[in-house]
């Protein structure tokens, strides 16, 4: 979709929908929202809906960073402790690697 052809009200609604979709365990939507609407929020001449779009873009950027941080922390904790968690660690694994037991 070319944002140049979309009315400002529709841009705001689309930006809001992408932001809300991120809460449905789709943090990639926040990243897409941040990238896609960055120019609309910060580089275009001012218009009425721009302030709201800017707030959604900023919140999407923050949510992206928080969700990526949480995922990386969980992956590191899980990879370091899976073997010591015994059966519980095995139940949470799709593939049980050979090696440390």
Secondary structure, 3 states (H helix, E strand, C coil): CCHHHCCHHHHHHHHHHHHHHCCCCCHHHHHHHHHHCHHHHHCCCCCCCHHHHHHHHHHHHHHHHHHHHHHHHHHHHHHHHCHHHCHHHHHCCCCCCCCCC
